[in-house]
């Protein structure tokens, strides 16, 4: 096993071989130098660490790297763990790094890491809770990518707390998390939290089933509504900080185009709006385009 062989060598050399982090470079780095530690899936080959089957390989990888990285929180500014499948237990180790008093980490990429576990439809939220708790009191993190982690409504509810209290995040990527599928309450809380956030400038909510309709009432009194889309429309009319919003691939449809067009008319901050792959027809795209252009908003269909 690569992991066992590397561990037998001991120390930082083992870590260098295991995940490709040039720790010697980190040791020599000055505090003001930016160092990008990109793992990019290098931990994916671990299936057994020291014979401890039953751990997910990804959590074991975090057990190895987190203590090492903690030594360099004063110089590490960007950490890319995309696709390393660290899971809900592994992310707890990363959360501890964000709590370090001397951390200068401004960018964290946790895309495609199964942060709510891999036992669908069961959703674990403890890892996301730990991450949110750490970031809520962090004063340096600017860029956070949590895309493609199956956060769903439960994860969205946790993130709503983060969006409401954090004052440093500028870029947040939550694409591909099915946050409005099956249960949209958490997604509504997240979107509504944007009304009180005055720092976030870039938000990616692509592919989250935001345009799906739910039935309110029954029989002759039944109504079909799009509560998440309604919440987005409300935010667009009240948030003046967001400059880039990605709503692509959300089944917004014709009604979505009409509602967003009305909301944009009252918006004063948006510069880029992506509504591509939303089953809109050209007759509905034109009014939205004509509303965006005079306001200097670049709209993508």
C-alpha positions, 0 to 999 in steps of 0.5 A: 500500500502506498499509504503504509509505505509512506508512513513507514518512512515517517515524518514530513517525507511520508506526507510529501510522498502521500499527497504531494505537498512540498512541506519544505517549501512551506517551511521556507515560505515567508508569512506574506507569501501565498502558497497554494496547496492543491491535492486534487484527488491525490488521496483517492488511491487510499483504501486502507491505512495501517490496516484500519479497514472501516475508515473511509479512505478520505477521512484517513487522509485528513487525519494524516494531513490536518496535523501537518497543515496546522503547523503552517496556518500562518502561511497557507492562504489557499487549500484545494481539496477538490474531489478527495472525498473527505466526507463528513468526518474528514471535514471536521479536521479541516474545520479545526484549521479554520479556527486557528488564531494565526490562520491566513487561509483565504480560499478553501475548495471542498468541491465533490467531497460527500460532506453529508455522507454517501448513504443516500437518502440518509443525510449527515449534517455533523460535518457541515455543522462543524465547518459552519461553526468554524467559518462563522467566527473566521475573519479571513476566509474569502472564497469557499467552494462547497459545490457538488456535495449533496448538501440538500435542505439540511445542509442549506439550513446550516449554511443559512446561519453562516450567511447571516453572521459571517462578514468576510466571505465574498465568493460562495459556490453551492452549485449541484447540491439539490438543496431545493429537492424533496424539501425546500425549507432549508433552501428558503432559509438560506436565500432569505439570509442573503437579505441581511448579508452585506458582504457576499458578492459572488454566489453560485446556486446552479443546479439546485432544483430551485424552480420546482413547484410544490402544491399548497392545499388540496382539492379545489383549493390547491395551488402550485407555487415556487417558494424558493424562486419567490425568495430569490425574487425577494432577495434580488429586490433587496440585496445591493451587494451581490454582483454575480449570481448563477441560477443556471440549470434550476428549472426556472421556466417561463414563470421564472423568467417573468418573476426575475425580470420584475425583480431585476427592475428593482435591483441596484447591484447585480452585474452578471446573471446566469439563467442558462439551461432553465427551459426558458423560451426566447419570447420570455428571454427578450424582456429579461435581456431588455431589462438587464442591458440598460442597467449594465447587467450581463445576462447569460441564457 
